[in-house]
């Protein structure tokens, strides 16, 4: 089930959620999966990037691995 109420999310989170169908379509995939949301979050400069960076995760490598997985 896809979220339909943007008031339940931050602006950045909703932008990422709204972007996931485009990412799936660009990858010629019919289903939206968590990796599509991950890619959308990693394309933003926001909280997700900050959290990964603070955890010592190489964000650029994570972006590339997510792209490869999709």
C-alpha positions as CSV (number, residue, x, y, z in Angstrom):
1,X,0.0,0.0,0.0
2,X,1.4,3.4,-1.0
3,X,1.2,6.3,1.5
4,X,-1.3,8.9,0.4
5,X,-1.3,11.5,3.1
6,X,1.7,13.9,2.9
7,X,0.8,15.4,6.2
8,X,2.1,12.3,7.9
9,X,5.6,12.9,6.7
10,X,8.3,15.6,6.7
11,X,8.6,17.4,3.4
12,X,11.9,15.6,2.5
13,X,10.4,12.2,3.4
14,X,7.4,12.9,1.2
15,X,9.6,14.0,-1.7
16,X,11.5,10.7,-1.4
17,X,8.3,8.7,-1.3
18,X,6.8,10.6,-4.3
19,X,10.1,10.0,-6.2
20,X,10.1,6.2,-5.8
21,X,7.7,5.4,-8.7
22,X,10.0,7.4,-11.1
23,X,13.0,5.5,-9.9
24,X,11.3,2.1,-10.4
25,X,10.1,3.2,-13.8
26,X,13.5,4.4,-14.9
27,X,14.9,0.9,-13.9
28,X,12.1,-0.7,-16.0
29,X,10.6,-2.3,-12.9
30,X,6.9,-2.5,-12.3
31,X,7.0,-2.8,-8.5
32,X,8.2,-0.2,-6.0
33,X,10.6,-1.7,-3.6
34,X,12.5,-0.5,-0.5
35,X,15.7,0.0,-2.6
36,X,13.8,2.6,-4.7
37,X,13.0,4.5,-1.6
38,X,16.6,4.1,-0.4
39,X,17.9,5.6,-3.7
40,X,15.5,8.5,-3.4
41,X,16.7,9.2,0.1
42,X,20.3,9.0,-1.0
43,X,19.7,11.5,-3.8
44,X,18.6,14.1,-1.2
45,X,20.8,16.2,1.0
46,X,18.9,15.5,4.2
47,X,18.6,13.5,7.4
48,X,19.2,10.1,5.9
49,X,22.6,11.2,4.5
50,X,23.5,12.8,7.9
51,X,22.6,9.6,9.8
52,X,24.6,7.4,7.4
53,X,27.6,9.7,7.6
54,X,27.5,9.9,11.4
55,X,27.5,6.1,11.4
56,X,30.7,6.1,9.4
57,X,29.1,4.7,6.3
58,X,30.6,5.8,3.0
59,X,27.5,7.4,1.5
60,X,29.0,7.6,-2.1
61,X,29.6,3.8,-2.0
62,X,26.2,3.2,-0.6
63,X,24.7,5.2,-3.4
64,X,26.6,3.2,-6.0
65,X,25.7,-0.2,-4.3
66,X,22.0,0.8,-4.2
67,X,22.1,1.8,-7.9
68,X,23.8,-1.6,-8.8
69,X,21.2,-3.5,-6.8
70,X,18.3,-1.8,-8.5
